[in-house]
Amino acid sequence: MVSSSVKSLPPSLYAAITPPGPDAPVLTSAQVTDTVIIGGGITGLSAALHLAQAGHKAMVLEANAIGWGASGRNGGQVNPGLKYTPAEVERDMGARGHALVEAAWNAPDLVFDLIERHGIECDAARGGTIRAATASGQLDHERTLFNECRERGGPVTWLDQGDIARHTGTDRYCGGFIDARGGQINPLAYTRGLARAAMDAGAAVHVNSQVLSLRRDEGKWQVRTPAGSVHARQVVFATNGYTGRLWNRLRRTLVPAYSAIVATDPLPESVRTRILAQREVVYELGELVTYYRIDGAGRLLIGGRSASLDLSGPETFPFLQQHARRLWPFLGDVTWRYGWNGQIAITLDHYPHWHEPMEGIMACVGYNGRGVAMATLMGREIARRVEGTGAGDLLLPASPVRPIPAHFGWRIGVAAAVIRGRIMDRLAR
């Protein structure tokens, strides 16, 4: 017998404060649908919502609870763009580069439009994204990116050292710029809101329904879970940093790096007005990215790389608390109430990867820490493809599934990269 109770979410601020999501059942019978989507995070739920709105029958199968993975645990930043500058993207992607640049840098528009259209209560604020240079050697690249964004009509403003100090409340940064397209959300509330909107539009969403096997059966795919099964024409993998051994080759194309976040109790008003008073979000440039924001209740959330295992509790991530105190000595004896981590999917080329290895199988994974906006966008792109958009008209080209050599040693590789990154960042400063 399979329990219908939803598995508990990992401890986090979001799990503690977010109202319950829609009442999604366990799959306990044999079903038929058009498209099965494996993964109940932002990618899968965005795809299900857009498919259902187009009149397409879609079913989401989530192994745990809605938003259980990085979609419900991330830093809550809705950032525009990709790792590379627009010119680099246009060079790398050829004919489709311009469309990808336009879509990726404006992807926050889609997020905030969905929030407004579907009445998703997720503490949304659009104060802009600040890219903060921690060393003077980063400024030339920042100027290049700023100029390219401005030339393409982006709402960007350059910040000198004094400007960025007034925004952030710290004199740590050499400069940078703010992109008004960025913002912040409670990501678990957003993900649950997408699930509710998808279900209201007619999509089926099932929790505690881990996919155990796939097999081809009379021109369709038979998908089996512990208590049910589904026949579908199309199967979409929307598993990102939690891609498992069901498709082991896909799992080995990704490095599931861990990122941690700690959060305070609401800050005193005298402190809150000195740090990101307009609810901007910040990510620091460097080998190891640190990011932070102030939520609607005045809590400080600050995140960065962590050890490669599941951890929880604010005392578990002292390096983030120490970094916050270096930035803002006036924080005083603030209480750090929450701490948690989770896996993000890193690709070797730092682009998202689109795969269609055989008829009726599709995957989009690898957001490289930019998951809220890009996952929402690529969910819509999945829906376009299922609905018949040609491969040449998609934002990303389909690429072969190429496992990373010696993938079994990813933890050692990540640990070495973190050590190297810390050394390089210290030297740069």
Sequence and secondary structure as in RCSB ss.txt:
>XXXX:A:sequence
MVSSSVKSLPPSLYAAITPPGPDAPVLTSAQVTDTVIIGGGITGLSAALHLAQAGHKAMVLEANAIGWGASGRNG
GQVNPGLKYTPAEVERDMGARGHALVEAAWNAPDLVFDLIERHGIECDAARGGTIRAATASGQLDHERTLFNECR
ERGGPVTWLDQGDIARHTGTDRYCGGFIDARGGQINPLAYTRGLARAAMDAGAAVHVNSQVLSLRRDEGKWQVRT
PAGSVHARQVVFATNGYTGRLWNRLRRTLVPAYSAIVATDPLPESVRTRILAQREVVYELGELVTYYRIDGAGRL
LIGGRSASLDLSGPETFPFLQQHARRLWPFLGDVTWRYGWNGQIAITLDHYPHWHEPMEGIMACVGYNGRGVAMA
TLMGREIARRVEGTGAGDLLLPASPVRPIPAHFGWRIGVAAAVIRGRIMDRLAR
>XXXX:A:secstr
    S     S HHHHHS          SEEEEEEEEE  SHHHHHHHHHHHHTT  EEEE SSSTT SGGGTS 
 EE  S SS HHHHHHHHGGGHHHHHHHHHTHHHHHHHHHHHTT  S  B   EEEEESSGGGHHHHHHHHHHHH
HTT  EEEE HHHHHHHHS S   EEEEETT EE  HHHHHHHHHHHHHHHT EEESS    EEEEETTEEEEE 
SS EEEEEEEEE  GGG  GGGHHHHTT EEEEEEEEEES   HHHHTTS TT  EEEE SSS  EEEE TTS E
EEEEE  SS  BSGGG HHHHHHHHHH GGG S  EEEEEEEEEEE TTSS EEEEEETTEEEEE  TT HHHHH
HHHHHHHHHHHTT  GGGSSS B      TTGGGHHHHHHHHHHHHHHHHHHH 
